[in-house]
């Protein structure tokens, strides 16, 4: 799926000039474009048999927590088709 600049701009909330002049707050939307490195960390399982302190310091765990914090704040997360393909290819290669 290809995301264009127009798609990104259309996903942002609209604020009328009256609202801005009246001093009403509006939501600032963050757009995050994920590359294949981040996507691969997000799909990597954390070992169930690992000690809890080891889980907390892994790059996989920290990346997953960062991802969920962004989602909780309402960030718009996207990635390119090429990154999606690369990660799926690697996951498939690891299973074989």
URDA-V677258 format. One record per helix or strand of 3 or more residues. SS is the DSSP state (2 for helix, 1 for strand). FROM is the first residue (numbers start at 1). TO is the last residue. If there is no record, write none. Layout:
SS|FROM|TO  SS|FROM|TO
This chain:
2|5|11  2|17|21  1|31|34  2|36|43  2|52|56  2|59|72  1|76|79  2|81|95
